[in-house]
Amino acid sequence: MPILYFPYAHLNFGAIPLALSTSAGAGSLIIGVLLVALAISLWFHQQVRVFAGITVILLALISFPVANFGGLLIGLVSGLIGGSLACAWIPPTGAAESQPAANRAPTPSPAGEDHGGK
């Protein structure tokens, strides 16, 4: 929940107060809520993975000018990576192979047999 809390936190660094409850704080809060909603929808409804991934990438890019350089570049980079992974992810089909492809060995054929070549 730090995404939702930090935009409205009033921090003090010695004698310097740092208040983020401005338009950047409101933008950060909206972007954070949308990212959490997209993450939950991606978790429970895998068929929206491309929409959610593209939207996360766009929100991460929007966060750069709106939310203090995209969360000091940490949120920007993690949003871009997460959105890219969501777009590239393919859910499992349920029909698993009985033997991994790396463990399969070709079946040997007798030396004198014709292999179908002409």
C-alpha positions, 0 to 999 in steps of 0.5 A: 500500500505504499503506492496509495499512502506516499502521495499524501504523506507529509515527510520531514527531512530535518527542517525541510518539509516535503508535502506531496499532496499536490496535483502530482500527488493526486496523479500518483494516487490515481496511477497507483490505484489503476495499477493495483486494479490492473494487477488484480484483473490480470491475476484473476482474468488471464484473458485480459493480459494484453490489455492490462499489459499495454495499459500498465506500460502506458501508465508507467510512461505517463507516470514519468512527467506526472509522478516525480519522474515515475517514482524516481525511475523505480516505478517507471522501470518496474511498470515497463518490465511488468507490462511487457511481461504481462503482454508476453505471458501465455497462460498454461493450456492444461494439456501438459506433455508427458515427457520434456522435449530435452529428455527425448532421444530419437528412436534408433532404426536398423542400419539396413532399413529404408527410411522413406528416401528415394 
